Amino acid sequence: MRLHPDPSKSNGPQQQSNRSSLSPVQKPTYSSSTNGHSSANGTSSPYRNGSSPTSKSKHSNTYFGHDREEVTRLLIQGLGDLGYYDSADSLSRESGFEVETPSVAAFRHAVLQGEWAEAEALLFGLSRTEDGGGVSISNGDSRHNEGLEFSDNANKNELKFRMREQKYLELLEERDLGSALSVLRHELTPLDQDRSKLHELSSLIVCQSVEDLKAQARWDGALGISRHNLLEDLSKSISPSVMIPEHRLAVLLNQVKQNQISKCLYHNPSTSPSLFADHVCDRSQFPLQTIHELSNNPGEVWSLQFSHNGRMLATSGEGQIVVIYDMTTFQPLHTLRDHTSHVPYLTWSPDDTKLITCSHDHKAKVWDIASGQCILTIDHHANPVTTAAWAPGTTDFVTGSLDRATQLCLWNLKGEQLYTWQTDYRIQDCAISPDGQRLVTISSERHIFVYNYVSREQIYCLILKTKMTCVSISQDSKYMLINMADGEVQLIEIETAEIVRRFLGQKQRQFVIRSSFGGADENLIISGSEDSKVYIWHKENGTLIETLDGHRTGCVNAVAWNPADPCMFASAGDDRNIRIWSKASALPARQRPPSQSPQRSNRASTYEGSAAIL
């Protein structure tokens, strides 16, 4: 598909608008326990109850160049994480080291029990009412005198905001609206933190039920893991020498693994590397060989996608036909024929029972995979439909087109239009994050728009200096992958809009070329190219691993990695063929079907929605 020529050749710097409403990054959750054993009510294991051993072991202060106390405390914490509490107690007594002080243990208990005044007093050392927060400690407990030691970049007001936000949400959950409103007005507002977040919190007052509150706030309640998540967030601002970050030993071991993976160019196994030996993957186990060619395509192939279970492959492009292949036999399962023009894009439903196809005939169609029949036609757009995306966990979906009036719409399977985003740009591609929180669109006018999919509100817009051809989102919902028309693929963090990495080498200027995340744990980036090749990069370091001679002539338009098999991907090209790639050991067990001769390129223009002869 040819890119529409753009008369404006802006070479200015990147611009960004509407950035003030970026939402905070969701923090990962390791487990419901923190720093060792913790029961549901927040009580602490004896090995970290703050008791002071009377003597310390007579050993060197170092352990193979590492601080002995740090190593021992990490081991005590790790034993608790593993559930070996007696062993943790024994090591603590023998070594004379404890994981944390009584003040830290008391602070942990207060947070997990929802004792917010006590938690603030222990954290900040409050001894009188401050900030309108209503915290007053007068029992003479020395643990409240100075508070805990903070890390260098800690923002105390932000920490107070997080704690009082949890307090506010719990009061709403209890339907104590008066007290919740008081916390909002007199404890949260004076802290002068994120105004958009404050407005979002204030809107929760009108929630009609606890279920509605939890859904709107994306919060699981006081009895869920929200307090544990809060404690984990707070601990990151406390000096690690005072409060060891949660599961620190596991985090360090994971960093060791990730460091080895980042240095292993051909890392692609589905299992985690062993800790017993240095990790390296053999190139022979990487998918570098074509094991099948699928040739039942009427013209150039522009789009392809594996089903989520990896058992089917859907393909489309030049012409009016969509072909679905059975990946166990590599034979056509269905041939879908209802469109009257080219089909530049398709996408599977989350449960693989349906497929959306987008066409230059201005229609999007939904197909039932079991029967191969069209069950819904979206005949709403006045220009070619270029993209679609399913909402995770639902049967709703978004369509995007080159309209300038109603180009981005949300639908259900009854064909009811649920929402229309008011935009004035043409949609080139779109994607919804797997967690259902973000909708990302790219336009033919060089914009990237990021929306809160739940509230439908625009979060920010980026204006780039060159056109983009496709967008995809990682399975962890953190990153978007953008193909640029100047021969560059960019990995961008969604919440911050920062460019994480650039992948260079592939050729792209005139046509729509698609890229994808791939490999085990999405540690690879793969893209087609205008020079008939397939390019594969290491995601973590940007190294170009392989350049494969993919197709005989023209462009490699699209690539797709099999989500159920990290050693298989597919590529689609102008030569009307689809190549299935796997490791060399799979080649003898397969037999390639005869391929067709190269054809003259006859590519559709995504931006114009019409065919162009080169």
C-alpha positions as CSV (number, residue, x, y, z in Angstrom):
1,M,0.0,0.0,0.0
2,R,1.5,3.3,-1.1
3,L,1.9,6.2,1.3
4,H,0.1,9.3,0.0
5,P,2.7,12.0,-1.0
6,D,2.9,14.7,1.6
7,P,3.5,18.2,0.3
8,S,4.7,19.4,3.7
9,K,8.2,18.2,4.5
10,S,8.6,19.4,8.0
11,N,12.0,18.7,9.5
12,G,11.4,20.4,12.8
13,P,11.8,18.9,16.2
14,Q,9.2,16.6,17.7
15,Q,6.3,18.4,19.3
16,Q,4.0,17.2,21.9
17,S,0.7,18.5,23.2
18,N,-1.7,17.9,26.0
19,R,0.9,16.2,28.1
20,S,-0.3,17.5,31.4
21,S,-2.8,14.7,31.9
22,L,-0.4,11.8,31.7
23,S,-1.6,9.1,34.1
24,P,0.9,7.5,36.5
25,V,2.5,4.3,35.6
26,Q,0.9,1.3,37.2
27,K,3.3,-0.4,39.6
28,P,4.0,-4.1,39.4
29,T,2.7,-6.4,42.1
30,Y,4.9,-9.2,43.3
31,S,2.6,-10.8,45.9
32,S,0.4,-10.0,48.8
33,S,3.3,-10.2,51.3
34,T,6.0,-7.7,51.9
35,N,9.6,-8.2,53.1
36,G,9.1,-11.7,54.4
37,H,6.2,-13.3,56.1
38,S,3.0,-11.3,56.5
39,S,-0.4,-12.7,57.3
40,A,-3.6,-11.2,55.9
41,N,-4.0,-8.9,58.9
42,G,-0.5,-7.5,58.6
43,T,1.2,-9.1,61.6
44,S,4.9,-9.7,61.3
45,S,7.0,-12.8,61.5
46,P,9.2,-13.1,64.6
47,Y,12.4,-12.9,62.5
48,R,11.7,-9.2,61.8
49,N,9.9,-8.1,64.9
50,G,12.6,-5.6,65.8
51,S,14.4,-7.7,68.5
52,S,18.1,-6.9,68.8
53,P,20.4,-9.9,68.9
54,T,23.0,-9.7,71.6
55,S,25.9,-10.8,69.5
56,K,27.0,-11.0,65.9
57,S,28.9,-13.8,64.2
58,K,32.7,-13.5,64.0
59,H,33.2,-13.1,60.3
60,S,34.8,-10.8,57.8
61,N,32.7,-7.7,57.0
62,T,32.7,-8.6,53.3
63,Y,31.5,-11.6,51.3
64,F,33.4,-11.9,48.0
65,G,33.5,-8.1,47.7
66,H,29.9,-7.5,48.9
67,D,28.9,-6.1,52.3
68,R,28.2,-9.0,54.6
69,E,25.3,-7.4,56.4
70,E,23.5,-6.5,53.2
71,V,23.9,-10.1,51.9
72,T,22.7,-11.6,55.1
73,R,19.7,-9.4,55.4
74,L,18.8,-10.2,51.8
75,L,19.1,-13.9,52.6
76,I,16.9,-13.5,55.6
77,Q,14.2,-11.6,53.6
78,G,14.5,-14.2,50.8
79,L,14.0,-17.1,53.1
80,G,10.9,-15.4,54.4
81,D,9.7,-14.9,50.8
82,L,10.2,-18.6,50.2
83,G,8.3,-19.5,53.3
84,Y,11.2,-20.8,55.3
85,Y,10.4,-18.8,58.4
86,D,12.3,-20.9,60.9
87,S,15.4,-20.8,58.7
88,A,15.1,-17.1,58.5
89,D,14.8,-16.8,62.3
90,S,17.7,-19.0,62.7
91,L,19.9,-17.0,60.3
92,S,18.9,-13.8,62.0
93,R,19.9,-15.1,65.5
94,E,23.1,-16.6,64.3
95,S,24.2,-13.6,62.3
96,G,23.0,-11.0,64.6
97,F,21.3,-9.1,61.8
98,E,17.7,-8.3,61.4
99,V,15.7,-7.4,58.3
100,E,14.2,-4.2,59.6
101,T,13.8,-2.2,62.8
102,P,10.8,-2.0,65.1
103,S,9.7,1.3,63.5
104,V,9.7,-0.2,60.0
105,A,7.8,-3.2,61.2
106,A,5.2,-1.0,63.0
107,F,4.9,1.2,59.8
108,R,4.3,-1.9,57.7
109,H,1.7,-3.2,60.1
110,A,-0.1,0.2,60.2
111,V,-0.3,0.4,56.4
112,L,-1.6,-3.1,56.0
113,Q,-4.2,-2.6,58.7
114,G,-5.3,0.8,57.3
115,E,-4.3,2.7,60.4
116,W,-3.5,5.8,58.5
117,A,-2.8,8.3,61.3
118,E,-0.4,5.9,62.8
119,A,1.2,5.2,59.5
120,E,1.8,8.9,58.7
121,A,3.2,9.4,62.2
122,L,5.7,6.5,61.8
123,L,6.7,7.5,58.3
124,F,7.1,11.3,58.8
125,G,7.6,11.5,62.6
126,L,4.6,13.7,63.1
127,S,3.9,14.7,66.6
128,R,1.2,17.3,66.0
129,T,-1.4,18.1,63.5
130,E,0.1,19.2,60.2
131,D,-1.1,20.0,56.6
132,G,-4.7,19.8,57.7
133,G,-4.1,16.0,57.8
134,G,-5.5,15.5,61.3
135,V,-2.6,13.4,62.5
136,S,-1.9,13.9,66.2
137,I,0.2,11.4,68.2
138,S,0.4,12.0,71.9
139,N,1.1,8.6,73.4
140,G,4.8,9.3,73.8
141,D,5.9,6.4,71.6
142,S,9.5,7.1,70.6
143,R,8.9,5.5,67.2
144,H,7.1,8.6,66.2
145,N,9.8,11.1,67.0
146,E,11.9,11.3,63.9
147,G,10.2,9.2,61.3
148,L,11.9,6.9,58.8
149,E,14.9,7.8,56.7
150,F,13.9,8.7,53.1
151,S,15.8,8.1,49.9
152,D,17.4,11.1,48.2
153,N,14.7,11.9,45.7
154,A,11.7,11.2,47.9
155,N,8.7,13.6,47.5
156,K,7.1,13.7,50.9
157,N,3.9,15.4,49.7
158,E,3.5,12.8,47.0
159,L,3.8,10.0,49.6
160,K,1.2,11.7,51.8
161,F,-1.1,12.0,48.8
162,R,-0.8,8.3,48.0
163,M,-1.6,7.3,51.6
164,R,-4.5,9.7,51.9
165,E,-5.8,8.6,48.5
166,Q,-6.0,5.1,49.8
167,K,-7.7,6.4,53.0
168,Y,-10.2,8.3,50.8
169,L,-11.0,5.3,48.6
170,E,-11.6,3.1,51.6
171,L,-14.0,5.6,53.1
172,L,-15.9,5.7,49.8
173,E,-15.9,1.9,49.9
174,E,-17.5,2.0,53.4
175,R,-20.0,4.6,52.0
176,D,-18.9,7.1,54.6
177,L,-19.2,9.9,52.1
178,G,-19.0,12.7,54.7
179,S,-15.6,11.6,56.0
180,A,-14.4,10.9,52.4
181,L,-15.4,14.4,51.4
182,S,-13.5,15.8,54.4
183,V,-10.4,13.9,53.4
184,L,-10.7,15.2,49.9
185,R,-11.0,18.8,50.9
186,H,-8.8,19.1,54.0
187,E,-6.1,16.4,53.5
188,L,-5.7,15.8,49.7
189,T,-6.3,19.2,48.2
190,P,-3.8,21.2,50.4
191,L,-1.0,18.9,49.2
192,D,-1.2,20.6,45.8
193,Q,-0.4,17.4,43.9
194,D,-1.6,16.2,40.5
195,R,-4.7,18.3,39.7
196,S,-6.1,15.9,37.1
197,K,-5.8,13.0,39.6
198,L,-7.5,15.1,42.2
199,H,-10.4,15.8,39.8
200,E,-10.6,12.1,39.0
201,L,-10.8,11.3,42.7
202,S,-13.5,13.9,43.3
203,S,-15.7,12.4,40.5
204,L,-15.8,9.1,42.4
205,I,-18.0,10.7,45.1
206,V,-21.0,10.1,42.8
207,C,-20.4,6.4,42.2
208,Q,-23.6,4.6,42.9
209,S,-22.1,1.3,44.2
210,V,-18.9,-0.2,45.5
211,E,-18.6,-2.1,42.3
212,D,-18.9,1.1,40.3
213,L,-16.2,2.7,42.5
214,K,-13.8,-0.1,42.0
215,A,-14.3,-0.1,38.3
216,Q,-13.9,3.6,37.9
217,A,-10.9,3.8,40.2
218,R,-9.3,0.6,38.9
219,W,-8.9,-0.4,42.5
220,D,-9.7,-3.7,44.2
221,G,-10.7,-2.5,47.7
222,A,-9.3,-2.6,51.2
223,L,-9.5,-6.4,51.3
224,G,-7.7,-6.8,48.0
225,I,-4.0,-6.1,47.3
226,S,-4.3,-2.3,47.2
227,R,-2.7,-1.8,50.6
228,H,0.2,-4.1,49.7
229,N,0.6,-2.2,46.4
230,L,0.6,1.0,48.3
231,L,3.3,-0.3,50.8
232,E,5.4,-1.4,47.9
233,D,5.2,2.1,46.3
234,L,5.9,3.8,49.6
235,S,8.9,1.6,50.3
236,K,10.6,2.8,47.1
237,S,11.0,6.3,48.7
238,I,12.3,5.0,52.0
239,S,16.1,4.5,52.3
240,P,16.8,0.9,51.3
241,S,19.2,0.5,54.2
242,V,16.2,1.1,56.5
243,M,13.5,-0.8,54.6
244,I,14.7,-3.3,52.1
245,P,12.6,-3.2,48.9
246,E,10.1,-6.0,48.5
247,H,11.5,-9.3,47.3
248,R,14.9,-7.7,46.7
249,L,16.8,-11.0,46.3
250,A,14.3,-12.2,43.6
251,V,14.6,-8.8,41.9
252,L,18.5,-9.1,41.8
253,L,18.3,-12.6,40.5
254,N,15.9,-11.5,37.8
255,Q,18.3,-8.6,36.9
256,V,21.1,-11.2,36.5
257,K,19.0,-13.2,34.1
258,Q,17.9,-10.2,32.1
259,N,21.5,-9.0,31.8
260,Q,22.4,-12.4,30.3
261,I,19.4,-12.4,28.1
262,S,20.3,-8.9,26.8
263,K,23.7,-10.2,25.8
264,C,22.3,-13.3,24.1
265,L,21.5,-12.4,20.6
266,Y,19.5,-15.5,19.7
267,H,17.6,-15.8,23.0
268,N,14.2,-17.3,22.2
269,P,13.3,-20.1,24.5
270,S,10.0,-20.2,26.3
271,T,11.6,-21.2,29.6
272,S,13.6,-19.0,32.0
273,P,17.4,-19.4,32.0
274,S,18.9,-21.4,34.8
275,L,20.8,-19.7,37.6
276,F,23.3,-22.6,37.7
277,A,25.1,-21.7,34.4
278,D,25.8,-18.7,32.2
279,H,23.1,-18.4,29.5
280,V,23.7,-18.6,25.8
281,C,21.3,-19.7,22.9
282,D,22.4,-21.6,19.8
283,R,21.7,-19.8,16.5
284,S,20.5,-23.2,15.1
285,Q,17.4,-22.9,17.4
286,F,16.4,-19.6,15.9
287,P,13.7,-19.4,13.2
288,L,15.8,-18.7,10.2
289,Q,14.5,-21.2,7.6
290,T,11.4,-21.1,5.5
291,I,9.6,-24.4,6.2
292,H,6.4,-23.6,4.1
293,E,5.2,-21.3,1.4
294,L,1.5,-20.6,1.2
295,S,0.4,-19.5,-2.2
296,N,-3.4,-19.5,-2.2
297,N,-3.5,-15.7,-2.4
298,P,-5.1,-13.7,-5.3
299,G,-2.6,-10.8,-5.2
300,E,-0.1,-9.1,-3.0
301,V,-0.5,-9.9,0.6
302,W,-0.6,-6.8,2.8
303,S,-1.8,-8.1,6.2
304,L,-1.5,-11.3,8.2
305,Q,-2.1,-12.3,11.8
306,F,-2.0,-15.5,13.8
307,S,-4.9,-16.4,16.0
308,H,-4.1,-16.2,19.7
309,N,-3.9,-19.9,20.0
310,G,-1.5,-20.1,17.1
311,R,-3.7,-22.7,15.2
312,M,-4.8,-20.4,12.4
313,L,-3.3,-17.7,10.2
314,A,-5.5,-15.0,8.5
315,T,-4.2,-13.2,5.4
316,S,-5.5,-10.4,3.2
317,G,-4.4,-7.7,0.8
318,E,-4.8,-6.9,-2.9
319,G,-8.1,-8.2,-4.2
320,Q,-11.3,-9.0,-2.4
321,I,-10.4,-12.3,-0.8
322,V,-9.4,-13.2,2.8
323,V,-7.8,-16.6,3.3
324,I,-7.6,-18.3,6.7
325,Y,-5.1,-21.2,6.9
326,D,-5.1,-24.1,9.3
327,M,-1.5,-24.2,10.8
328,T,-1.6,-27.9,11.4
329,T,-2.1,-28.8,7.7
330,F,-1.0,-25.5,6.1
331,Q,-4.1,-25.6,3.9
332,P,-6.9,-23.0,3.6
333,L,-9.6,-23.4,6.2
334,H,-11.8,-20.6,4.9
335,T,-11.8,-18.3,1.9
336,L,-13.9,-15.2,2.7
337,R,-15.3,-13.4,-0.4
338,D,-17.9,-10.7,0.6
339,H,-15.7,-7.6,0.1
340,T,-15.8,-5.7,-3.2
341,S,-12.4,-4.1,-2.9
342,H,-8.9,-4.6,-1.4
343,V,-8.6,-5.7,2.2
344,P,-5.6,-4.0,3.8
345,Y,-6.2,-5.1,7.4
346,L,-7.7,-7.8,9.6
347,T,-7.7,-8.7,13.3
348,W,-8.8,-11.7,15.5
349,S,-11.2,-11.5,18.4
350,P,-9.7,-12.2,21.9
351,D,-11.3,-15.7,21.9
352,D,-10.4,-16.5,18.2
353,T,-14.0,-17.1,17.3
354,K,-14.4,-14.1,15.1
355,L,-12.3,-12.0,12.6
356,I,-12.7,-8.4,11.6
357,T,-11.7,-7.4,8.0
358,C,-11.2,-3.8,6.9
359,S,-11.7,-2.9,3.2
360,H,-11.3,-0.1,0.7
361,D,-15.0,-0.7,-0.1
362,H,-15.6,1.5,3.0
363,K,-16.8,-1.5,5.0
364,A,-15.6,-3.5,7.9
365,K,-17.0,-7.1,8.3
366,V,-17.1,-9.4,11.2
367,W,-16.8,-13.1,10.4
368,D,-17.7,-16.2,12.4
369,I,-14.7,-18.6,12.2
370,A,-16.6,-21.8,12.8
371,S,-18.9,-21.3,9.8
372,G,-16.8,-18.9,7.7
373,Q,-19.9,-16.6,7.4
374,C,-20.1,-12.9,7.7
375,I,-22.2,-12.0,10.7
376,L,-22.0,-8.2,10.7
377,T,-21.2,-5.5,8.2
378,I,-20.2,-2.0,9.4
379,D,-21.4,0.2,6.5
380,H,-20.9,3.5,8.3
381,H,-17.7,5.0,6.9
382,A,-17.5,7.2,3.8
383,N,-13.9,6.3,3.0
384,P,-11.7,3.2,3.2
385,V,-11.7,1.4,6.5
386,T,-8.0,1.0,7.4
387,T,-7.9,-0.6,10.8
388,A,-9.8,-2.2,13.7
389,A,-9.0,-3.3,17.2
390,W,-10.9,-5.5,19.7
391,A,-11.4,-4.4,23.3
392,P,-9.8,-7.0,25.5
393,G,-12.2,-9.2,27.4
394,T,-15.3,-8.0,25.5
395,T,-17.0,-8.3,22.1
396,D,-16.7,-4.6,21.5
397,F,-14.4,-3.2,18.8
398,V,-13.1,0.0,17.3
399,T,-12.9,0.8,13.6
400,G,-10.7,3.5,12.0
401,S,-11.0,5.0,8.6
402,L,-9.9,7.8,6.3
403,D,-13.1,9.8,7.0
404,R,-12.8,13.3,8.4
405,A,-16.2,13.1,10.2
406,T,-16.6,9.8,11.9
407,Q,-13.3,8.1,11.5
408,L,-12.9,6.4,14.9
409,C,-15.9,4.5,16.3
410,L,-16.7,1.9,18.9
411,W,-19.2,-0.9,18.1
412,N,-20.7,-4.0,19.6
413,L,-21.6,-7.2,17.8
414,K,-25.2,-6.0,17.3
415,G,-23.8,-3.3,15.0
416,E,-24.7,-0.6,17.6
417,Q,-22.4,2.5,17.5
418,L,-21.4,2.9,21.2
419,Y,-19.1,5.9,20.9
420,T,-17.5,8.1,18.3
421,W,-14.3,10.0,19.1
422,Q,-14.5,13.6,17.9
423,T,-11.4,14.0,15.8
424,D,-10.4,15.8,12.6
425,Y,-7.7,13.5,11.3
426,R,-7.6,10.4,9.2
427,I,-6.9,7.1,10.9
428,Q,-4.0,5.1,9.6
429,D,-3.8,2.4,12.3
430,C,-4.9,1.8,15.9
431,A,-4.4,-0.5,18.8
432,I,-5.9,-1.1,22.3
433,S,-3.6,-2.1,25.1
434,P,-4.1,-5.7,26.4
435,D,-5.0,-4.3,29.8
436,G,-7.8,-2.4,28.2
437,Q,-6.7,1.0,29.5
438,R,-5.2,2.8,26.4
439,L,-6.2,3.3,22.8
440,V,-3.4,4.4,20.5
441,T,-4.1,5.8,17.0
442,I,-1.8,7.1,14.3
443,S,-2.9,9.5,11.6
444,S,-2.0,10.3,8.1
445,E,-1.2,13.8,9.4
446,R,1.8,12.5,11.4
447,H,0.1,12.4,14.8
448,I,0.1,9.8,17.5
449,F,-2.9,10.1,19.8
450,V,-3.2,8.2,23.1
451,Y,-6.6,8.0,24.8
452,N,-7.9,6.6,28.1
453,Y,-10.0,3.9,26.6
454,V,-12.1,3.6,29.7
455,S,-13.0,7.3,30.0
456,R,-12.6,7.9,26.2
457,E,-10.6,11.1,27.0
458,Q,-7.5,12.1,25.1
459,I,-4.3,11.8,27.3
460,Y,-1.8,13.3,24.9
461,C,-0.8,13.9,21.3
462,L,2.6,13.6,19.6
463,I,3.4,15.3,16.3
464,L,6.2,13.6,14.5
465,K,8.4,14.8,11.6
466,T,7.6,11.9,9.4
467,K,4.6,9.7,8.5
468,M,3.9,6.4,10.3
469,T,2.5,3.2,8.9
470,C,1.5,1.0,11.8
471,V,1.3,0.7,15.6
472,S,1.3,-2.3,17.9
473,I,1.3,-2.6,21.7
474,S,3.3,-5.0,23.9
475,Q,1.6,-7.6,25.9
476,D,2.5,-5.8,29.2
477,S,0.8,-2.7,27.9
478,K,3.8,-0.6,28.5
479,Y,5.2,0.1,25.0
480,M,4.0,0.9,21.5
481,L,5.9,0.0,18.4
482,I,5.7,2.5,15.5
483,N,6.9,2.0,11.9
484,M,8.2,5.3,10.4
485,A,8.2,6.1,6.7
486,D,11.8,7.2,6.9
487,G,13.1,3.6,7.5
488,E,13.0,3.6,11.3
489,V,11.1,1.6,13.9
490,Q,10.6,3.2,17.3
491,L,9.8,1.7,20.7
492,I,7.9,4.3,22.7
493,E,6.8,4.1,26.4
494,I,3.1,4.7,26.4
495,E,2.7,6.5,29.7
496,T,5.7,8.9,29.3
497,A,5.7,9.2,25.5
498,E,9.5,8.8,25.7
499,I,11.4,7.0,22.9
500,V,13.0,3.9,24.5
501,R,14.8,2.6,21.5
502,R,15.2,3.0,17.7
503,F,15.6,0.0,15.4
504,L,17.5,0.8,12.1
505,G,18.3,-0.9,8.9
506,Q,15.0,-1.8,7.2
507,K,14.0,0.1,4.1
508,Q,10.7,2.0,4.1
509,R,9.7,5.1,2.2
510,Q,6.8,4.7,-0.2
511,F,4.6,1.9,1.2
512,V,2.9,0.6,4.3
513,I,5.3,-1.8,6.1
514,R,4.2,-3.5,9.3
515,S,6.3,-4.6,12.3
516,S,5.6,-6.7,15.3
517,F,6.8,-7.8,18.7
518,G,8.1,-11.4,18.6
519,G,9.9,-14.2,20.3
520,A,9.6,-15.6,23.8
521,D,8.5,-12.8,26.2
522,E,8.4,-10.4,23.2
523,N,12.2,-10.0,23.4
524,L,12.5,-9.5,19.6
525,I,11.3,-6.9,17.1
526,I,10.6,-8.0,13.6
527,S,9.7,-5.9,10.5
528,G,9.1,-6.2,6.8
529,S,11.0,-4.0,4.4
530,E,10.8,-2.5,0.9
531,D,14.0,-4.4,-0.1
532,S,12.2,-7.9,0.0
533,K,13.9,-8.7,3.3
534,V,12.8,-9.5,6.9
535,Y,14.6,-7.7,9.7
536,I,14.9,-9.0,13.3
537,W,16.3,-7.0,16.2
538,H,17.0,-7.7,19.8
539,K,14.5,-5.5,21.7
540,E,16.6,-4.8,24.8
541,N,19.8,-3.5,23.1
542,G,18.6,-2.7,19.5
543,T,21.1,-5.0,17.8
544,L,20.1,-6.1,14.3
545,I,20.3,-9.9,14.7
546,E,19.3,-11.1,11.2
547,T,18.4,-9.8,7.8
548,L,16.6,-12.6,5.9
549,D,16.0,-12.8,2.2
550,G,12.3,-13.1,2.6
551,H,10.6,-12.8,-0.8
552,R,11.5,-12.9,-4.4
553,T,10.5,-9.4,-5.4
554,G,8.9,-6.2,-4.1
555,C,8.2,-5.5,-0.5
556,V,7.8,-7.7,2.6
557,N,4.6,-5.9,3.7
558,A,3.8,-7.6,7.0
559,V,5.2,-10.0,9.5
560,A,3.5,-11.9,12.4
561,W,5.0,-14.0,15.2
562,N,3.1,-17.1,16.3
563,P,2.0,-16.3,19.9
564,A,1.9,-20.0,20.8
565,D,5.2,-21.0,19.2
566,P,8.3,-18.7,19.8
567,C,10.1,-20.5,17.0
568,M,7.6,-19.6,14.3
569,F,6.8,-16.4,12.4
570,A,5.2,-15.6,9.0
571,S,6.0,-13.0,6.4
572,A,3.8,-11.7,3.6
573,G,5.0,-10.0,0.4
574,D,4.3,-8.6,-3.1
575,D,5.2,-11.9,-4.6
576,R,1.7,-13.2,-3.5
577,N,3.4,-15.6,-1.1
578,I,3.3,-16.1,2.6
579,R,6.4,-17.7,4.1
580,I,6.3,-19.7,7.4
581,W,9.7,-19.5,9.2
582,S,11.0,-21.8,11.9
583,K,14.3,-23.3,13.1
584,A,16.3,-25.5,10.8
585,S,15.4,-28.7,12.6
586,A,11.8,-28.3,11.6
587,L,12.7,-28.2,7.9
588,P,13.0,-31.9,7.1
589,A,9.6,-32.7,8.5
590,R,7.9,-30.2,6.2
591,Q,7.4,-30.1,2.4
592,R,7.0,-26.8,0.6
593,P,4.2,-26.4,-1.8
594,P,5.1,-25.0,-5.3
595,S,5.4,-21.3,-5.4
596,Q,4.1,-18.9,-8.0
597,S,6.2,-16.8,-10.2
598,P,6.9,-13.2,-9.2
599,Q,4.3,-10.7,-10.2
600,R,4.4,-7.0,-11.1
601,S,3.7,-4.8,-8.1
602,N,0.1,-3.4,-8.0
603,R,-0.2,-1.7,-4.7
604,A,-3.1,0.0,-3.0
605,S,-2.7,3.4,-1.5
606,T,-3.9,3.4,2.2
607,Y,-4.1,7.2,2.3
608,E,-6.1,7.6,-0.9
609,G,-8.0,4.3,-0.8
610,S,-7.4,3.5,-4.5
611,A,-5.1,1.3,-6.5
612,A,-1.9,2.7,-8.0
613,I,0.2,1.1,-10.8
614,L,3.9,1.6,-10.3
